[in-house]
Amino acid sequence: MPLKTSSRWIAPLAGLLVLSGSALAARAEPQPAAPVTQAAPKPGYAVPARRPAHIVRQDADSTLSALFETAGGNQAKVLRAMGGLQIVMNNDIADAVEAYYAQPKAKLIWVDGKGPTPKAAQALSLLKQADDWGLNAGDYAVAPPRGSGDRASALAEFEVSLSARMLMFLQDNFRGRIDPNKLSNYYDFKRKPVDLKATIAQLSATPDLMVVFDRLLPSNPKFAQLAAELHYLRTSGQGGDNAANINKVIVAMEEMRWLPQEFPDRYVFINQPAYMAYYYENSTLTLSMKAVIGQQDHQTNFFDASIKTVQFNPDWGVPQSIIRNEMLPHLKRDPAYLDKEGYVVSVKGKTMPSAKVDWSQPLENIGVVQPPGPDNALGQLKILFPNSHDIYMHDTPARGKFASQDRMFSHGCVRLEDPKAMAAAVLKTSVEFVDQQIADGQKKDMPVPEQVPVYVAYFTAWPTDDGVIHYFDDIYGRDAQTLTAISATTASRAQS
C-alpha cells in the first residue's frame, strides 16, 4: 500500500478504495468480442537507447579535491569512486546523472558516506510501490550497498543507481514508459518533456521527496480511480476476465500519462472503444452521446487538438482514396454516376460532368465535391479541430448506424449522435441558434468563442463520473501493441 503522506497524489488511492468500493463492484459488462485487426504497426518497438554513465569529476586531480577529501571524509571518497562505475541507463538519464555528479560542488543525495540515508529509504519505499501506479517495480529495483569489499565503491554504485532509477520512475510517471508515436501511425502526440537535470537537482535539495513527486506524478482524478481499480483487481481474487482487465487498466494508466497531467476545465473527450463522445464544462460532464468511428481499415487516430470552428451546411470534398476505391467501380459501370448522385466534379479546377471526365488520368487532377444538402455525407454541420489526419466531428444522414452496438462505419472521422448539441456547447450558445444557422442552407464557418481542447482517445478501461470503471473490447488491437512495447521496454532495462 502507498506511504502515509499528505501528498495530493498518493493519498487519494486509499480514499478511493473506501469511497468507491460499491461503485467498483458494479462494473459494466464488456461489449461482445469484435473482430480485431492489428493497428498498422511500425516494425518492432524501438526502445530508448542506453549506455553506461561515465562520471568525470571536474575536481578529481586538484589540490582542492584533496583538501575536500580530508574535510569530507567518506563522502569525498564516494564521489571519487564514481569514476570507475559502469552503470547502464537511458541516454537522457545518463546525461543528467553525469552532469550532476561531475560538478565540483556536487553533494551525495542518498548516502552520507557511511550508508544509505532516511531519504534513500523513502525513495526505495516509493519505488517498490511502482506496481500500484500501473508500472513495473522491477524496472526501478536498486540493490542495497554490498557489505564487503570497497565500501566507497559500493556506496557510489548505490548512489548513482538510485538517482538513475528515481529519474526514470519520475519520467515514466509524467509522460509514460512508451513513446506512442513509435507504436503505429495511429498515434500522434508531442511527448511531454521532463527536465532531468533540474529534477535531480531538486531531488538533492529537498528533504521531502513528495515535493518533487507531486510535480511529476499524474494528478488527474481519473488516474487515481484507475489506480484504485488496479488495486481492487489484484486483491479481489476473482477469476474470469480479471487478468484481461488488469492489462486494460495498466494500458489505460499508461495512456493517461500521454495526455496532459490535468485535463482543463472545458474539453471534449472521445473514447473510441466506447463509441462515445463527452463534453465537459467546469470539469463537469454536461453532455454525452453515441459516436461512430473509423472502420478497421480506416481507423480513427489517437491524438489531441483544439476545436476552432463549426461549419454549418458543409460541402464534402471526397478524399482521393474514396474516389479510387469506392467511386471508380461505379463509374466504370455508369460514367454519369456522380452526376446522378449530385456530386460536382472538376478537372484541374474546371467543372465538368463526370461522364466527360477521363478517369484514367492521375486522380490528383480530379476533385469531387458533394454540395450542402440533406443527403450530404457530413450532414448539417461539422466541428473542426485542425490536425494532420483530417479528422473532425460531424453530423450524418445515416442515423441508423447509431443503433448498432459496434459503431465502426466511418472513414476515420467521428460522427455524432447529437451534433447540434455538441455544436451549441462548443459555441457557448443554444441549439435554437444552431438551427437558425442551418436553416438558410448556406455553407458558413463560425469560430468558437474560445478554443476547446479535444482528446480523440482510445481507452479500453475508463472511469465514468459515477466512479465505475467500464471495460470495452480492444477493437483495433492497440492494447496488445502497447503491452508488447511495455514488455520490450522492461526487457531492455534489465540488460546491463
Secondary structure, 3 states (H helix, E strand, C coil): CCCCCCCCCCHHHHHHHHHCHHHHHCCCCCCCCCCCCCCCECCCCCCCCEEEECCCCCCCCCHHHHHHHHHHCHHHHHHHHHHHCCEEEEHHHHHHHHHHHHCCCCCCCCECCCCECHHHHHHHHHHHCHHHHCCCHHHHCCCCCCCCCCHHHHHHHHHHHHHHHHHHHHHHHHHCCCCHHHCECCEECCCCCCCHHHHHHHHHHCCCCHHHHHHHCCCCHHHHHHHHHHHHHHHHCCCCCHHHHHHHHHHHHHHHHHCCCCCCCCEEEEEHHHCEEEEEECCEEEEEEEEEEECHHHCCCEEEEEEEEEEECCCEECCHHHHHHHHHHHHHHCCCHHHHCCCEEEECCEECCHHHCCCCCCHHHEEEEECCCCCCCCCCEEEECCCCCCCCEECCCCHHHHHCCCCEEECCCEEECCHHHHHHHHHCCCHHHHHHHHHCCCCEEEEEEEEEEEEEECCCEEECCCCCEEECCCCCCHHHHHHHHHHHHHHHHHCC
